[in-house]
Amino acid sequence: MEDARLLPLLVLLALACFVMANNETLPLASVAQGFVSAVLGLFGKGPKPKPLGQVVREQIDEALEQYREKELVRRKDGLLSAFQLTKAYLDGASESGKPLSTEEVPVATNEMERSQGVAFMGELASEVRKMFSNNKVADARKAIRYCEMYAQLAVYRDIILTQYIAMIPTTATWQNHINGVISDRALFRRLAGALLGKLYAVDYDSAIIPYFDPDISVITDTFSTKILNLGKYDRSMAGLHCLMTPGRSGLEYLDWERDDAKFKTGGNPYTTIVRPNNNICYWKLVPHAGHTYSIVNKYKCNTKYDYCGSMLSWTTVGDKAYVDIASDDPVLWEIRGYDWKDIRSKWGCGKKKSKWCNYHLGVKKRTISTTFVGFQLHSFKRTSNKIVGQLTRSDGKYYWKTRR
């Protein structure tokens, strides 16, 4: 029965492989190899191997999604080329410094229409809105890539419209046309602002916003801040920092470790404090709206060290929430204060409610007792203690300093 249900899926897989075989960047052999590897992975791996049907579905979805994104990138590049040609035309037509003549305006208008690109940009926008609506961590980086594609096109289109407006004769004959193009640009900016503004909103529930880094999405951020008037919040703390808090030997530095597996939470490295060390100034504060930040681990990112790009997060164990780093569990942290700072978790402070909303980043001793069975079945306990990051209630004091 299972095989009968799989037949349509296998046909779809064959179709997906055929489509990708025509994609130079995704050869058929690599697609087939990935599928075979997934099927072989069913056997003898993990406590509960996935059913064959689920693996086939996942492979088809992944293959089609890769094709879909690469197709969108190709179409974006094609439209970008059209924009560049239109811009070159307008640059040449404006060299005289005079407005277009009555005879030249229709020619320029036809050139403008050749590179409008509104339909494709609307398609990109629809994809982004869908990902924001679904709000899945797995889609976060893709959503931000799509925003960057959209912004690349939006910048060109906005510049072209602005240049064209400046070149239209200002006589009464062309006034209605000028007004129409100005309205076109205004509507275009409103639509772009509604889309890209999602990255600059105060949304504690968002699985996407924590991954938005203006230093990486440079075009998105430049267009949004300079043209759309978005993202006008304080960014003075952006960049790499040491995070320091009082310890047994004065100010000690927040660090992450994984040496003692007992203290790992959900398989993630745990946080602790260590003596001052300039090599530990690897926490990147990425600013977002509402005094919130992603706190990103940048340790040895130049060597592609594992956990590079993971975010300061937390995991509950019993009735405690221990602070760790994770690549797939983003948390926004609110940071306030000048010399001494308060750092608090904002996860669960939106529509999704959590008892840990507004709990503070702190460090406390964690004790783990392990029971061993020895000779003649006598049991004994071994206790381990470590100062680790933990969410704590506020006592009205600020416990953190930062330095670059």
TORKOL-4160 file (C-alpha; in steps of 0.2 Angstrom, whole numbers, padded with zeros to 4 digits, m for minus):
404
<pt num="1" X="0000" Y="0000" Z="0000"/>
<pt num="2" X="0014" Y="0012" Z="0004"/>
<pt num="3" X="0023" Y="0008" Z="m0012"/>
<pt num="4" X="0006" Y="0012" Z="m0022"/>
<pt num="5" X="0005" Y="0029" Z="m0013"/>
<pt num="6" X="0023" Y="0033" Z="m0017"/>
<pt num="7" X="0021" Y="0031" Z="m0036"/>
<pt num="8" X="0014" Y="0048" Z="m0039"/>
<pt num="9" X="0028" Y="0055" Z="m0028"/>
<pt num="10" X="0041" Y="0046" Z="m0038"/>
<pt num="11" X="0035" Y="0052" Z="m0054"/>
<pt num="12" X="0036" Y="0070" Z="m0047"/>
<pt num="13" X="0053" Y="0067" Z="m0042"/>
<pt num="14" X="0058" Y="0061" Z="m0059"/>
<pt num="15" X="0050" Y="0077" Z="m0066"/>
<pt num="16" X="0060" Y="0087" Z="m0054"/>
<pt num="17" X="0076" Y="0079" Z="m0059"/>
<pt num="18" X="0072" Y="0082" Z="m0077"/>
<pt num="19" X="0069" Y="0100" Z="m0074"/>
<pt num="20" X="0085" Y="0102" Z="m0064"/>
<pt num="21" X="0095" Y="0093" Z="m0077"/>
<pt num="22" X="0091" Y="0108" Z="m0088"/>
<pt num="23" X="0098" Y="0119" Z="m0075"/>
<pt num="24" X="0117" Y="0121" Z="m0078"/>
<pt num="25" X="0120" Y="0125" Z="m0059"/>
<pt num="26" X="0110" Y="0109" Z="m0053"/>
<pt num="27" X="0116" Y="0094" Z="m0063"/>
<pt num="28" X="0105" Y="0079" Z="m0063"/>
<pt num="29" X="0118" Y="0068" Z="m0056"/>
<pt num="30" X="0119" Y="0079" Z="m0040"/>
<pt num="31" X="0100" Y="0079" Z="m0038"/>
<pt num="32" X="0100" Y="0060" Z="m0040"/>
<pt num="33" X="0114" Y="0057" Z="m0028"/>
<pt num="34" X="0106" Y="0068" Z="m0014"/>
<pt num="35" X="0090" Y="0058" Z="m0016"/>
<pt num="36" X="0099" Y="0041" Z="m0015"/>
<pt num="37" X="0109" Y="0047" Z="0000"/>
<pt num="38" X="0093" Y="0052" Z="0009"/>
<pt num="39" X="0085" Y="0035" Z="0006"/>
<pt num="40" X="0101" Y="0026" Z="0012"/>
<pt num="41" X="0100" Y="0036" Z="0027"/>
<pt num="42" X="0084" Y="0028" Z="0032"/>
<pt num="43" X="0093" Y="0012" Z="0037"/>
<pt num="44" X="0103" Y="0010" Z="0054"/>
<pt num="45" X="0103" Y="0029" Z="0058"/>
<pt num="46" X="0094" Y="0037" Z="0072"/>
<pt num="47" X="0081" Y="0030" Z="0085"/>
<pt num="48" X="0066" Y="0032" Z="0073"/>
<pt num="49" X="0071" Y="0032" Z="0055"/>
<pt num="50" X="0059" Y="0042" Z="0044"/>
<pt num="51" X="0046" Y="0033" Z="0033"/>
<pt num="52" X="0051" Y="0032" Z="0015"/>
<pt num="53" X="0036" Y="0042" Z="0010"/>
<pt num="54" X="0042" Y="0056" Z="0021"/>
<pt num="55" X="0059" Y="0056" Z="0014"/>
<pt num="56" X="0053" Y="0056" Z="m0004"/>
<pt num="57" X="0042" Y="0071" Z="m0001"/>
<pt num="58" X="0056" Y="0081" Z="0008"/>
<pt num="59" X="0068" Y="0077" Z="m0006"/>
<pt num="60" X="0055" Y="0083" Z="m0019"/>
<pt num="61" X="0051" Y="0099" Z="m0009"/>
<pt num="62" X="0070" Y="0103" Z="m0007"/>
<pt num="63" X="0074" Y="0100" Z="m0025"/>
<pt num="64" X="0060" Y="0110" Z="m0032"/>
<pt num="65" X="0063" Y="0124" Z="m0019"/>
<pt num="66" X="0082" Y="0125" Z="m0025"/>
<pt num="67" X="0076" Y="0126" Z="m0043"/>
<pt num="68" X="0063" Y="0140" Z="m0039"/>
<pt num="69" X="0075" Y="0151" Z="m0030"/>
<pt num="70" X="0088" Y="0149" Z="m0044"/>
<pt num="71" X="0075" Y="0153" Z="m0057"/>
<pt num="72" X="0070" Y="0169" Z="m0047"/>
<pt num="73" X="0088" Y="0174" Z="m0046"/>
<pt num="74" X="0090" Y="0172" Z="m0065"/>
<pt num="75" X="0075" Y="0183" Z="m0068"/>
<pt num="76" X="0081" Y="0196" Z="m0056"/>
<pt num="77" X="0097" Y="0197" Z="m0065"/>
<pt num="78" X="0088" Y="0199" Z="m0082"/>
<pt num="79" X="0078" Y="0213" Z="m0075"/>
<pt num="80" X="0093" Y="0221" Z="m0067"/>
<pt num="81" X="0101" Y="0221" Z="m0084"/>
<pt num="82" X="0086" Y="0229" Z="m0092"/>
<pt num="83" X="0086" Y="0243" Z="m0079"/>
<pt num="84" X="0105" Y="0246" Z="m0082"/>
<pt num="85" X="0101" Y="0248" Z="m0101"/>
<pt num="86" X="0087" Y="0260" Z="m0097"/>
<pt num="87" X="0098" Y="0270" Z="m0085"/>
<pt num="88" X="0112" Y="0271" Z="m0098"/>
<pt num="89" X="0099" Y="0277" Z="m0111"/>
<pt num="90" X="0093" Y="0291" Z="m0099"/>
<pt num="91" X="0111" Y="0296" Z="m0095"/>
<pt num="92" X="0114" Y="0298" Z="m0113"/>
<pt num="93" X="0098" Y="0308" Z="m0116"/>
<pt num="94" X="0102" Y="0320" Z="m0102"/>
<pt num="95" X="0120" Y="0324" Z="m0106"/>
<pt num="96" X="0114" Y="0341" Z="m0114"/>
<pt num="97" X="0107" Y="0346" Z="m0097"/>
<pt num="98" X="0090" Y="0351" Z="m0106"/>
<pt num="99" X="0073" Y="0343" Z="m0104"/>
<pt num="100" X="0067" Y="0331" Z="m0117"/>
<pt num="101" X="0059" Y="0338" Z="m0132"/>
<pt num="102" X="0041" Y="0335" Z="m0137"/>
<pt num="103" X="0047" Y="0322" Z="m0149"/>
<pt num="104" X="0059" Y="0314" Z="m0137"/>
<pt num="105" X="0047" Y="0311" Z="m0123"/>
<pt num="106" X="0037" Y="0296" Z="m0131"/>
<pt num="107" X="0054" Y="0288" Z="m0135"/>
<pt num="108" X="0060" Y="0289" Z="m0117"/>
<pt num="109" X="0043" Y="0283" Z="m0111"/>
<pt num="110" X="0044" Y="0268" Z="m0122"/>
<pt num="111" X="0061" Y="0264" Z="m0115"/>
<pt num="112" X="0054" Y="0266" Z="m0097"/>
<pt num="113" X="0040" Y="0253" Z="m0101"/>
<pt num="114" X="0053" Y="0241" Z="m0107"/>
<pt num="115" X="0061" Y="0239" Z="m0089"/>
<pt num="116" X="0046" Y="0242" Z="m0078"/>
<pt num="117" X="0048" Y="0225" Z="m0069"/>
<pt num="118" X="0032" Y="0228" Z="m0059"/>
<pt num="119" X="0025" Y="0210" Z="m0061"/>
<pt num="120" X="0041" Y="0201" Z="m0056"/>
<pt num="121" X="0044" Y="0213" Z="m0041"/>
<pt num="122" X="0026" Y="0209" Z="m0036"/>
<pt num="123" X="0030" Y="0190" Z="m0037"/>
<pt num="124" X="0046" Y="0193" Z="m0026"/>
<pt num="125" X="0035" Y="0203" Z="m0013"/>
<pt num="126" X="0022" Y="0189" Z="m0013"/>
<pt num="127" X="0036" Y="0176" Z="m0008"/>
<pt num="128" X="0042" Y="0187" Z="0005"/>
<pt num="129" X="0025" Y="0191" Z="0013"/>
<pt num="130" X="0021" Y="0172" Z="0013"/>
<pt num="131" X="0037" Y="0168" Z="0022"/>
<pt num="132" X="0034" Y="0182" Z="0035"/>
<pt num="133" X="0016" Y="0175" Z="0037"/>
<pt num="134" X="0023" Y="0157" Z="0040"/>
<pt num="135" X="0036" Y="0164" Z="0052"/>
<pt num="136" X="0048" Y="0149" Z="0051"/>
<pt num="137" X="0066" Y="0149" Z="0056"/>
<pt num="138" X="0070" Y="0138" Z="0041"/>
<pt num="139" X="0064" Y="0152" Z="0029"/>
<pt num="140" X="0072" Y="0166" Z="0038"/>
<pt num="141" X="0088" Y="0168" Z="0028"/>
<pt num="142" X="0079" Y="0165" Z="0012"/>
<pt num="143" X="0067" Y="0179" Z="0016"/>
<pt num="144" X="0081" Y="0191" Z="0019"/>
<pt num="145" X="0089" Y="0185" Z="0003"/>
<pt num="146" X="0073" Y="0189" Z="m0006"/>
<pt num="147" X="0072" Y="0206" Z="0002"/>
<pt num="148" X="0089" Y="0210" Z="m0004"/>
<pt num="149" X="0084" Y="0204" Z="m0022"/>
<pt num="150" X="0069" Y="0215" Z="m0021"/>
<pt num="151" X="0079" Y="0230" Z="m0015"/>
<pt num="152" X="0092" Y="0228" Z="m0029"/>
<pt num="153" X="0078" Y="0230" Z="m0041"/>
<pt num="154" X="0069" Y="0244" Z="m0031"/>
<pt num="155" X="0084" Y="0255" Z="m0030"/>
<pt num="156" X="0087" Y="0255" Z="m0049"/>
<pt num="157" X="0068" Y="0258" Z="m0053"/>
<pt num="158" X="0067" Y="0272" Z="m0041"/>
<pt num="159" X="0083" Y="0280" Z="m0048"/>
<pt num="160" X="0076" Y="0278" Z="m0066"/>
<pt num="161" X="0059" Y="0286" Z="m0061"/>
<pt num="162" X="0067" Y="0300" Z="m0052"/>
<pt num="163" X="0079" Y="0304" Z="m0067"/>
<pt num="164" X="0065" Y="0302" Z="m0079"/>
<pt num="165" X="0054" Y="0315" Z="m0069"/>
<pt num="166" X="0068" Y="0327" Z="m0070"/>
<pt num="167" X="0070" Y="0326" Z="m0089"/>
<pt num="168" X="0051" Y="0328" Z="m0093"/>
<pt num="169" X="0047" Y="0346" Z="m0100"/>
<pt num="170" X="0039" Y="0356" Z="m0086"/>
<pt num="171" X="0027" Y="0364" Z="m0099"/>
<pt num="172" X="0008" Y="0363" Z="m0096"/>
<pt num="173" X="0007" Y="0350" Z="m0110"/>
<pt num="174" X="0017" Y="0338" Z="m0100"/>
<pt num="175" X="0011" Y="0342" Z="m0082"/>
<pt num="176" X="m0002" Y="0328" Z="m0081"/>
<pt num="177" X="0011" Y="0316" Z="m0087"/>
<pt num="178" X="0024" Y="0322" Z="m0074"/>
<pt num="179" X="0010" Y="0321" Z="m0060"/>
<pt num="180" X="0007" Y="0303" Z="m0066"/>
<pt num="181" X="0025" Y="0297" Z="m0065"/>
<pt num="182" X="0027" Y="0306" Z="m0048"/>
<pt num="183" X="0012" Y="0296" Z="m0042"/>
<pt num="184" X="0019" Y="0280" Z="m0049"/>
<pt num="185" X="0035" Y="0283" Z="m0039"/>
<pt num="186" X="0025" Y="0287" Z="m0023"/>
<pt num="187" X="0015" Y="0272" Z="m0024"/>
<pt num="188" X="0030" Y="0261" Z="m0028"/>
<pt num="189" X="0039" Y="0268" Z="m0012"/>
<pt num="190" X="0024" Y="0265" Z="m0001"/>
<pt num="191" X="0023" Y="0247" Z="m0007"/>
<pt num="192" X="0042" Y="0244" Z="m0005"/>
<pt num="193" X="0040" Y="0252" Z="0012"/>
<pt num="194" X="0026" Y="0240" Z="0017"/>
<pt num="195" X="0037" Y="0225" Z="0012"/>
<pt num="196" X="0054" Y="0230" Z="0018"/>
<pt num="197" X="0047" Y="0238" Z="0034"/>
<pt num="198" X="0043" Y="0221" Z="0041"/>
<pt num="199" X="0062" Y="0220" Z="0044"/>
<pt num="200" X="0061" Y="0236" Z="0055"/>
<pt num="201" X="0046" Y="0232" Z="0065"/>
<pt num="202" X="0045" Y="0229" Z="0083"/>
<pt num="203" X="0040" Y="0210" Z="0083"/>
<pt num="204" X="0046" Y="0199" Z="0097"/>
<pt num="205" X="0038" Y="0184" Z="0089"/>
<pt num="206" X="0047" Y="0185" Z="0072"/>
<pt num="207" X="0058" Y="0171" Z="0067"/>
<pt num="208" X="0065" Y="0182" Z="0053"/>
<pt num="209" X="0070" Y="0199" Z="0060"/>
<pt num="210" X="0084" Y="0192" Z="0072"/>
<pt num="211" X="0093" Y="0186" Z="0056"/>
<pt num="212" X="0092" Y="0203" Z="0048"/>
<pt num="213" X="0110" Y="0211" Z="0048"/>
<pt num="214" X="0112" Y="0228" Z="0039"/>
<pt num="215" X="0130" Y="0225" Z="0037"/>
<pt num="216" X="0126" Y="0210" Z="0026"/>
<pt num="217" X="0110" Y="0216" Z="0018"/>
<pt num="218" X="0118" Y="0232" Z="0013"/>
<pt num="219" X="0107" Y="0237" Z="m0002"/>
<pt num="220" X="0091" Y="0233" Z="0008"/>
<pt num="221" X="0096" Y="0244" Z="0023"/>
<pt num="222" X="0103" Y="0258" Z="0012"/>
<pt num="223" X="0087" Y="0259" Z="0001"/>
<pt num="224" X="0076" Y="0257" Z="0017"/>
<pt num="225" X="0085" Y="0271" Z="0027"/>
<pt num="226" X="0089" Y="0283" Z="0014"/>
<pt num="227" X="0074" Y="0282" Z="0002"/>
<pt num="228" X="0060" Y="0274" Z="0012"/>
<pt num="229" X="0064" Y="0283" Z="0029"/>
<pt num="230" X="0064" Y="0266" Z="0038"/>
<pt num="231" X="0075" Y="0260" Z="0052"/>
<pt num="232" X="0078" Y="0276" Z="0061"/>
<pt num="233" X="0082" Y="0269" Z="0078"/>
<pt num="234" X="0098" Y="0270" Z="0088"/>
<pt num="235" X="0113" Y="0260" Z="0080"/>
<pt num="236" X="0127" Y="0266" Z="0091"/>
<pt num="237" X="0130" Y="0250" Z="0099"/>
<pt num="238" X="0131" Y="0240" Z="0083"/>
<pt num="239" X="0147" Y="0229" Z="0081"/>
<pt num="240" X="0158" Y="0217" Z="0091"/>
<pt num="241" X="0159" Y="0219" Z="0110"/>
<pt num="242" X="0164" Y="0210" Z="0125"/>
<pt num="243" X="0150" Y="0207" Z="0137"/>
<pt num="244" X="0156" Y="0209" Z="0155"/>
<pt num="245" X="0148" Y="0206" Z="0172"/>
<pt num="246" X="0154" Y="0206" Z="0190"/>
<pt num="247" X="0163" Y="0190" Z="0195"/>
<pt num="248" X="0174" Y="0183" Z="0208"/>
<pt num="249" X="0189" Y="0192" Z="0201"/>
<pt num="250" X="0181" Y="0208" Z="0196"/>
<pt num="251" X="0173" Y="0210" Z="0179"/>
<pt num="252" X="0173" Y="0194" Z="0170"/>
<pt num="253" X="0168" Y="0190" Z="0152"/>
<pt num="254" X="0154" Y="0181" Z="0144"/>
<pt num="255" X="0160" Y="0166" Z="0134"/>
<pt num="256" X="0153" Y="0150" Z="0127"/>
<pt num="257" X="0159" Y="0132" Z="0130"/>
<pt num="258" X="0155" Y="0114" Z="0126"/>
<pt num="259" X="0169" Y="0104" Z="0134"/>
<pt num="260" X="0157" Y="0098" Z="0148"/>
<pt num="261" X="0143" Y="0089" Z="0140"/>
<pt num="262" X="0133" Y="0088" Z="0156"/>
<pt num="263" X="0130" Y="0107" Z="0155"/>
<pt num="264" X="0125" Y="0108" Z="0137"/>
<pt num="265" X="0106" Y="0112" Z="0134"/>
<pt num="266" X="0097" Y="0104" Z="0120"/>
<pt num="267" X="0114" Y="0100" Z="0112"/>
<pt num="268" X="0119" Y="0118" Z="0112"/>
<pt num="269" X="0135" Y="0125" Z="0119"/>
<pt num="270" X="0132" Y="0133" Z="0136"/>
<pt num="271" X="0138" Y="0151" Z="0142"/>
<pt num="272" X="0149" Y="0155" Z="0156"/>
<pt num="273" X="0160" Y="0169" Z="0163"/>
<pt num="274" X="0179" Y="0169" Z="0162"/>
<pt num="275" X="0193" Y="0180" Z="0166"/>
<pt num="276" X="0196" Y="0196" Z="0155"/>
<pt num="277" X="0203" Y="0191" Z="0138"/>
<pt num="278" X="0203" Y="0202" Z="0122"/>
<pt num="279" X="0199" Y="0187" Z="0112"/>
<pt num="280" X="0182" Y="0185" Z="0119"/>
<pt num="281" X="0176" Y="0202" Z="0112"/>
<pt num="282" X="0167" Y="0192" Z="0098"/>
<pt num="283" X="0148" Y="0196" Z="0102"/>
<pt num="284" X="0141" Y="0206" Z="0088"/>
<pt num="285" X="0126" Y="0217" Z="0093"/>
<pt num="286" X="0115" Y="0219" Z="0078"/>
<pt num="287" X="0102" Y="0232" Z="0082"/>
<pt num="288" X="0084" Y="0231" Z="0078"/>
<pt num="289" X="0068" Y="0242" Z="0083"/>
<pt num="290" X="0063" Y="0245" Z="0100"/>
<pt num="291" X="0081" Y="0244" Z="0108"/>
<pt num="292" X="0082" Y="0226" Z="0104"/>
<pt num="293" X="0097" Y="0216" Z="0097"/>
<pt num="294" X="0102" Y="0200" Z="0090"/>
<pt num="295" X="0118" Y="0195" Z="0100"/>
<pt num="296" X="0128" Y="0185" Z="0087"/>
<pt num="297" X="0143" Y="0174" Z="0090"/>
<pt num="298" X="0157" Y="0179" Z="0078"/>
<pt num="299" X="0171" Y="0168" Z="0086"/>
<pt num="300" X="0184" Y="0163" Z="0073"/>
<pt num="301" X="0171" Y="0167" Z="0059"/>
<pt num="302" X="0186" Y="0171" Z="0047"/>
<pt num="303" X="0191" Y="0152" Z="0048"/>
<pt num="304" X="0173" Y="0146" Z="0047"/>
<pt num="305" X="0173" Y="0139" Z="0064"/>
<pt num="306" X="0158" Y="0130" Z="0069"/>
<pt num="307" X="0144" Y="0140" Z="0078"/>
<pt num="308" X="0149" Y="0155" Z="0069"/>
<pt num="309" X="0133" Y="0165" Z="0067"/>
<pt num="310" X="0124" Y="0156" Z="0081"/>
<pt num="311" X="0114" Y="0168" Z="0092"/>
<pt num="312" X="0113" Y="0170" Z="0110"/>
<pt num="313" X="0098" Y="0160" Z="0115"/>
<pt num="314" X="0091" Y="0150" Z="0130"/>
<pt num="315" X="0084" Y="0133" Z="0133"/>
<pt num="316" X="0073" Y="0127" Z="0148"/>
<pt num="317" X="0078" Y="0113" Z="0159"/>
<pt num="318" X="0065" Y="0109" Z="0172"/>
<pt num="319" X="0060" Y="0126" Z="0180"/>
<pt num="320" X="0076" Y="0135" Z="0174"/>
<pt num="321" X="0081" Y="0144" Z="0158"/>
<pt num="322" X="0099" Y="0142" Z="0154"/>
<pt num="323" X="0107" Y="0154" Z="0141"/>
<pt num="324" X="0116" Y="0145" Z="0127"/>
<pt num="325" X="0120" Y="0149" Z="0108"/>
<pt num="326" X="0110" Y="0141" Z="0094"/>
<pt num="327" X="0108" Y="0143" Z="0075"/>
<pt num="328" X="0090" Y="0139" Z="0074"/>
<pt num="329" X="0082" Y="0147" Z="0090"/>
<pt num="330" X="0083" Y="0166" Z="0088"/>
<pt num="331" X="0080" Y="0177" Z="0103"/>
<pt num="332" X="0079" Y="0196" Z="0103"/>
<pt num="333" X="0087" Y="0204" Z="0118"/>
<pt num="334" X="0082" Y="0222" Z="0124"/>
<pt num="335" X="0097" Y="0232" Z="0130"/>
<pt num="336" X="0095" Y="0248" Z="0140"/>
<pt num="337" X="0107" Y="0258" Z="0150"/>
<pt num="338" X="0123" Y="0269" Z="0148"/>
<pt num="339" X="0138" Y="0263" Z="0158"/>
<pt num="340" X="0129" Y="0248" Z="0166"/>
<pt num="341" X="0117" Y="0239" Z="0155"/>
<pt num="342" X="0102" Y="0228" Z="0157"/>
<pt num="343" X="0100" Y="0214" Z="0145"/>
<pt num="344" X="0083" Y="0205" Z="0145"/>
<pt num="345" X="0075" Y="0192" Z="0134"/>
<pt num="346" X="0060" Y="0198" Z="0123"/>
<pt num="347" X="0055" Y="0180" Z="0118"/>
<pt num="348" X="0037" Y="0177" Z="0123"/>
<pt num="349" X="0033" Y="0196" Z="0125"/>
<pt num="350" X="0022" Y="0197" Z="0109"/>
<pt num="351" X="0007" Y="0187" Z="0104"/>
<pt num="352" X="0016" Y="0172" Z="0110"/>
<pt num="353" X="0016" Y="0173" Z="0128"/>
<pt num="354" X="0030" Y="0165" Z="0139"/>
<pt num="355" X="0033" Y="0166" Z="0158"/>
<pt num="356" X="0051" Y="0170" Z="0153"/>
<pt num="357" X="0046" Y="0187" Z="0145"/>
<pt num="358" X="0058" Y="0201" Z="0151"/>
<pt num="359" X="0068" Y="0189" Z="0161"/>
<pt num="360" X="0086" Y="0195" Z="0162"/>
<pt num="361" X="0103" Y="0189" Z="0156"/>
<pt num="362" X="0112" Y="0183" Z="0172"/>
<pt num="363" X="0125" Y="0171" Z="0178"/>
<pt num="364" X="0122" Y="0158" Z="0192"/>
<pt num="365" X="0129" Y="0142" Z="0199"/>
<pt num="366" X="0121" Y="0126" Z="0191"/>
<pt num="367" X="0123" Y="0110" Z="0200"/>
<pt num="368" X="0121" Y="0093" Z="0191"/>
<pt num="369" X="0121" Y="0077" Z="0201"/>
<pt num="370" X="0125" Y="0061" Z="0191"/>
<pt num="371" X="0122" Y="0044" Z="0199"/>
<pt num="372" X="0134" Y="0030" Z="0196"/>
<pt num="373" X="0132" Y="0011" Z="0200"/>
<pt num="374" X="0148" Y="0003" Z="0207"/>
<pt num="375" X="0154" Y="m0013" Z="0214"/>
<pt num="376" X="0141" Y="m0025" Z="0220"/>
<pt num="377" X="0128" Y="m0013" Z="0213"/>
<pt num="378" X="0131" Y="0001" Z="0226"/>
<pt num="379" X="0126" Y="0018" Z="0219"/>
<pt num="380" X="0135" Y="0034" Z="0222"/>
<pt num="381" X="0132" Y="0052" Z="0216"/>
<pt num="382" X="0145" Y="0064" Z="0209"/>
<pt num="383" X="0141" Y="0082" Z="0209"/>
<pt num="384" X="0147" Y="0095" Z="0196"/>
<pt num="385" X="0146" Y="0114" Z="0198"/>
<pt num="386" X="0148" Y="0127" Z="0185"/>
<pt num="387" X="0144" Y="0146" Z="0184"/>
<pt num="388" X="0133" Y="0147" Z="0168"/>
<pt num="389" X="0122" Y="0159" Z="0159"/>
<pt num="390" X="0104" Y="0159" Z="0166"/>
<pt num="391" X="0088" Y="0170" Z="0164"/>
<pt num="392" X="0084" Y="0178" Z="0181"/>
<pt num="393" X="0071" Y="0189" Z="0188"/>
<pt num="394" X="0076" Y="0208" Z="0189"/>
<pt num="395" X="0082" Y="0215" Z="0206"/>
<pt num="396" X="0082" Y="0232" Z="0199"/>
<pt num="397" X="0100" Y="0233" Z="0196"/>
<pt num="398" X="0110" Y="0233" Z="0179"/>
<pt num="399" X="0123" Y="0220" Z="0179"/>
<pt num="400" X="0132" Y="0221" Z="0162"/>
<pt num="401" X="0145" Y="0232" Z="0154"/>
<pt num="402" X="0150" Y="0232" Z="0136"/>
<pt num="403" X="0166" Y="0237" Z="0127"/>
<pt num="404" X="0173" Y="0235" Z="0109"/>
